[in-house]
Amino acid sequence: MHIGTTHILDTFAEAFRLRFARLLVTAHDGHWLDAAIRATCGYGTSVIGCDAEVGVERRISADDTPDGRPGASIMLFGFSTEALAKAVANRTSQCLLTCPTTAVFDGLPSESERVPLGGHVRFFGDGREKTKVIEGRRFWRIPVMDGEFLVEETAGVAKGIGGGNFVIQGRSIEAALAAARRAVAAIEPLPGTITPFPGGVVRSGSKVGSIYESLRASTNEAFCPSLVGREPTSLHPDATACLELVIDGSSEQAVATAMAAGIRAAAGNDVPAISAGNYGGALGKFHFHLRQILASA
């Protein structure tokens, strides 16, 4: 299969089950919303080493938020509900409570599985916090120096998918970077997905395991241009630089749709091939075959 001159390899991306929470964050204006997003999503790239994979699902206009202020939907993914609960509580208390003017609402109110949100952060109020139930949902009002921090008591948790991916093989680093930016831009408006790495892109694509027993993952040498001729390679002969997009989503369909949109946007004359990372099916039960998702998109 080709998209223009770009060869889409007959391979699949291997993904795995994660749990996710969705926080709706609002702020006084775009400046403080951006500050809250940067802090909350920081160090949220990979569950290999981070407490969660975190990213902005979408921006929300003031007309569509609970308090009539600009907002953003932030998704957080973790291996288990217990691990996700810690990440949600820590990032809410350290990044959102501290950011001027923010408020936090649960973005999955219908989910029966719950983790503490304001129920944990409220203790910062030192006994001066107040609670209120609005339409069956409990909120906490915590006194802070710019007024009150409004936060919902709990956050819903749902089953999601992590590790959807594709690998852009560029004729040059400039070509790979430009293609990756096109792909991220195409994925950004799609609901139910995030690309958690810096700028939505990861250059350190990994494989499972290492020659070092203490490491769970290590560099995927088959996609490293500097190792061509010394190691077996998965690179197209005309490729000199590789970049990977990793996609987490709320469902198989959301991930597949995002992958298809990103691949189509990335394809171009300076991208001889697009591939994907997998481990022969040993890592996860969700297999996204590139040609199939493109044909059905």
C-alpha positions as CSV (number, residue, x, y, z in Angstrom):
1,M,0.0,0.0,0.0
2,H,1.2,3.5,-0.8
3,I,-0.1,7.0,0.1
4,G,1.4,9.0,-2.8
5,T,5.1,8.0,-2.7
6,T,5.0,6.8,0.9
7,H,5.1,3.1,1.4
8,I,2.9,1.9,4.2
9,L,4.5,-1.3,5.6
10,D,2.4,-4.4,6.1
11,T,2.8,-4.4,9.9
12,F,0.9,-3.6,13.1
13,A,1.2,-1.4,16.2
14,E,0.9,-3.4,19.4
15,A,-1.1,-1.7,22.2
16,F,-2.2,-2.7,25.7
17,R,-4.9,-2.2,28.3
18,L,-4.6,0.9,30.5
19,R,-7.0,2.7,32.8
20,F,-7.7,6.4,32.3
21,A,-9.3,9.4,34.0
22,R,-10.5,12.6,32.4
23,L,-10.2,15.9,34.2
24,L,-12.0,19.1,33.0
25,V,-9.8,22.0,34.1
26,T,-11.0,25.6,33.8
27,A,-9.2,28.9,34.6
28,H,-9.7,32.7,34.5
29,D,-8.2,33.0,31.0
30,G,-6.1,31.3,28.4
31,H,-2.8,32.3,30.1
32,W,-3.6,30.5,33.3
33,L,-5.2,27.6,31.6
34,D,-2.0,27.1,29.6
35,A,0.0,27.2,32.8
36,A,-2.2,24.6,34.4
37,I,-1.9,22.3,31.4
38,R,1.9,22.6,31.2
39,A,2.2,21.7,34.9
40,T,-0.3,18.9,34.9
41,C,1.0,17.2,31.8
42,G,4.7,17.6,32.7
43,Y,6.7,14.4,33.1
44,G,3.7,12.4,31.8
45,T,5.2,10.8,28.8
46,S,5.6,7.0,29.4
47,V,4.4,4.6,32.1
48,I,7.8,3.0,31.8
49,G,9.1,5.7,34.1
50,C,6.3,8.2,34.8
51,D,3.4,7.8,37.2
52,A,1.0,8.3,34.3
53,E,0.8,9.2,30.6
54,V,-0.9,12.6,30.4
55,G,-2.0,14.9,27.7
56,V,-4.7,17.4,26.5
57,E,-7.6,15.7,24.8
58,R,-9.2,18.9,23.6
59,R,-9.7,22.6,24.4
60,I,-13.2,23.6,25.5
61,S,-14.7,27.0,24.9
62,A,-16.1,29.0,27.8
63,D,-19.6,28.4,26.4
64,D,-19.3,24.7,27.1
65,T,-17.6,24.5,30.5
66,P,-19.5,24.2,33.8
67,D,-18.4,27.6,35.1
68,G,-18.3,29.5,31.9
69,R,-14.6,29.9,31.7
70,P,-12.1,28.6,29.2
71,G,-11.2,25.0,29.8
72,A,-9.4,21.8,28.7
73,S,-10.0,18.1,28.9
74,I,-6.9,16.3,30.2
75,M,-6.6,12.5,30.1
76,L,-4.4,10.5,32.4
77,F,-3.5,6.9,31.7
78,G,-2.0,4.3,34.1
79,F,-1.6,0.6,34.3
80,S,-4.0,0.1,37.2
81,T,-6.7,2.0,39.1
82,E,-4.5,2.2,42.2
83,A,-1.6,3.7,40.2
84,L,-3.9,6.1,38.4
85,A,-5.4,7.2,41.7
86,K,-2.0,8.3,43.0
87,A,-1.2,10.2,39.8
88,V,-4.6,12.0,39.8
89,A,-4.3,13.0,43.4
90,N,-0.7,14.1,43.2
91,R,-1.1,16.1,39.9
92,T,-4.3,17.7,41.2
93,S,-2.7,18.8,44.5
94,Q,0.7,19.8,43.1
95,C,-0.2,21.3,39.7
96,L,-3.8,22.4,39.7
97,L,-4.4,23.5,43.3
98,T,-1.3,25.6,43.0
99,C,-2.1,27.3,39.7
100,P,-4.0,30.6,40.1
101,T,-7.7,30.6,39.3
102,T,-8.2,26.9,38.3
103,A,-11.1,24.7,39.0
104,V,-11.3,20.9,38.4
105,F,-14.3,18.9,37.3
106,D,-14.7,15.1,36.7
107,G,-14.9,14.3,33.0
108,L,-16.2,10.8,33.5
109,P,-19.2,11.3,35.9
110,S,-21.1,8.3,34.7
111,E,-18.3,5.8,35.6
112,S,-19.0,3.7,38.6
113,E,-15.3,3.1,39.4
114,R,-14.0,6.2,41.3
115,V,-10.8,7.6,42.7
116,P,-10.3,10.5,45.1
117,L,-9.9,13.9,43.6
118,G,-11.1,16.7,45.9
119,G,-11.6,14.1,48.5
120,H,-7.9,14.0,48.8
121,V,-7.0,17.6,48.2
122,R,-9.6,19.0,50.6
123,F,-7.3,18.3,53.6
124,F,-5.2,21.2,52.4
125,G,-8.0,23.4,53.7
126,D,-7.0,22.5,57.3
127,G,-10.6,22.1,58.4
128,R,-11.7,25.3,56.7
129,E,-12.8,23.6,53.5
130,K,-16.5,23.4,52.6
131,T,-18.5,20.9,50.6
132,K,-21.5,21.3,48.4
133,V,-23.6,18.9,46.3
134,I,-24.7,20.1,42.9
135,E,-27.1,17.9,40.9
136,G,-25.9,14.9,42.8
137,R,-22.2,15.6,42.4
138,R,-20.1,16.6,45.5
139,F,-17.6,19.4,45.3
140,W,-15.1,20.9,47.7
141,R,-14.3,24.6,48.1
142,I,-10.8,25.0,49.5
143,P,-9.7,28.5,50.7
144,V,-6.6,29.7,48.9
145,M,-4.9,33.0,48.5
146,D,-6.8,34.1,45.3
147,G,-10.2,33.0,46.6
148,E,-11.3,29.3,46.5
149,F,-10.2,26.2,44.7
150,L,-13.3,24.4,43.5
151,V,-12.7,20.7,42.9
152,E,-15.0,17.7,42.4
153,E,-14.8,15.0,45.2
154,T,-14.0,12.0,43.0
155,A,-13.0,11.2,39.4
156,G,-14.3,8.4,37.3
157,V,-12.0,5.7,35.9
158,A,-12.6,3.8,32.6
159,K,-10.8,1.2,30.6
160,G,-8.6,2.6,27.8
161,I,-5.8,1.6,25.5
162,G,-2.1,2.7,25.5
163,G,0.6,2.2,22.9
164,G,-1.0,2.8,19.6
165,N,1.8,4.0,17.4
166,F,3.3,4.5,14.0
167,V,6.9,5.3,12.9
168,I,7.7,8.0,10.4
169,Q,10.8,7.3,8.3
170,G,12.1,10.5,6.8
171,R,14.7,11.2,4.1
172,S,16.1,13.8,6.5
173,I,15.6,14.9,10.1
174,E,13.8,18.0,8.7
175,A,11.4,15.8,6.7
176,A,10.7,13.6,9.7
177,L,10.1,16.6,12.0
178,A,7.7,18.3,9.5
179,A,5.8,15.0,8.9
180,A,5.5,14.4,12.7
181,R,4.1,17.9,13.2
182,R,1.5,17.4,10.5
183,A,0.5,14.1,12.1
184,V,0.2,15.6,15.6
185,A,-1.9,18.5,14.2
186,A,-4.2,16.0,12.5
187,I,-4.7,14.0,15.7
188,E,-5.2,16.9,18.1
189,P,-8.9,17.7,17.3
190,L,-10.0,14.0,17.5
191,P,-11.9,13.1,20.7
192,G,-10.8,10.4,23.1
193,T,-7.0,10.4,22.3
194,I,-3.8,12.0,23.5
195,T,-0.2,11.9,22.2
196,P,1.7,12.1,25.5
197,F,5.3,12.6,24.4
198,P,7.0,16.0,24.0
199,G,5.3,17.8,21.2
200,G,3.3,14.6,20.6
201,V,6.4,12.9,19.3
202,V,9.0,10.4,20.7
203,R,12.5,10.0,19.2
204,S,13.5,7.2,21.7
205,G,11.3,4.4,20.4
206,S,11.7,1.4,22.7
207,K,11.5,-2.3,22.7
208,V,10.7,-4.6,25.6
209,G,13.6,-5.7,27.7
210,S,17.4,-5.0,27.6
211,I,20.8,-6.6,28.0
212,Y,20.7,-4.9,31.4
213,E,18.5,-6.9,33.7
214,S,17.3,-3.8,35.6
215,L,15.7,-2.2,32.6
216,R,12.2,-3.0,31.4
217,A,12.7,-1.3,28.0
218,S,15.6,-0.1,25.9
219,T,16.2,1.5,22.5
220,N,14.6,-0.1,19.5
221,E,17.8,-0.6,17.5
222,A,16.0,-1.7,14.4
223,F,14.9,1.9,13.9
224,C,18.2,3.7,14.7
225,P,19.9,5.1,11.6
226,S,23.3,5.2,13.3
227,L,23.2,1.4,13.7
228,V,22.5,0.5,10.0
229,G,25.1,-1.9,8.9
230,R,25.9,-3.0,12.4
231,E,22.5,-4.3,13.5
232,P,19.5,-5.7,11.6
233,T,17.4,-2.8,10.4
234,S,13.7,-2.0,9.8
235,L,14.5,1.3,8.0
236,H,13.7,2.0,4.4
237,P,17.0,2.4,2.4
238,D,16.2,6.1,1.7
239,A,15.4,6.9,5.4
240,T,18.0,8.7,7.5
241,A,15.8,9.7,10.5
242,C,12.9,8.1,12.4
243,L,10.3,9.6,14.7
244,E,7.4,7.7,16.4
245,L,4.0,8.9,17.5
246,V,2.4,7.1,20.4
247,I,-1.3,7.4,20.9
248,D,-3.4,6.5,24.0
249,G,-7.1,6.4,23.7
250,S,-10.5,5.7,25.3
251,S,-11.3,2.9,22.9
252,E,-9.9,0.8,20.0
253,Q,-11.9,2.9,17.5
254,A,-10.5,6.2,18.9
255,V,-6.9,4.9,18.6
256,A,-7.5,3.5,15.1
257,T,-9.1,6.7,13.9
258,A,-6.2,8.8,15.3
259,M,-3.6,6.5,13.8
260,A,-5.2,6.7,10.4
261,A,-5.5,10.5,10.4
262,G,-1.9,10.8,11.6
263,I,-0.5,8.5,9.0
264,R,-2.3,10.2,6.1
265,A,-1.1,13.6,7.3
266,A,2.5,12.4,7.7
267,A,2.8,10.8,4.3
268,G,4.7,12.8,1.7
269,N,7.5,12.9,-0.9
270,D,10.1,13.2,1.8
271,V,8.7,10.2,3.8
272,P,9.6,7.0,2.0
273,A,8.0,4.7,4.5
274,I,5.7,4.6,7.6
275,S,5.9,1.6,9.9
276,A,4.9,0.7,13.4
277,G,6.4,-0.8,16.6
278,N,5.4,-4.2,17.8
279,Y,7.0,-7.1,19.7
280,G,5.5,-10.0,17.8
281,G,2.3,-9.8,19.9
282,A,4.0,-10.4,23.2
283,L,3.3,-7.1,24.8
284,G,-0.4,-6.3,24.3
285,K,-3.6,-7.9,22.9
286,F,-4.6,-4.9,20.8
287,H,-3.1,-5.1,17.3
288,F,-3.6,-2.1,14.9
289,H,-2.7,-3.3,11.4
290,L,-1.7,-0.2,9.5
291,R,-3.2,-1.2,6.1
292,Q,-6.4,-2.3,7.7
293,I,-7.1,0.8,9.7
294,L,-6.3,3.0,6.6
295,A,-8.7,0.9,4.5
296,S,-11.5,1.2,7.0
297,A,-11.0,4.8,8.1
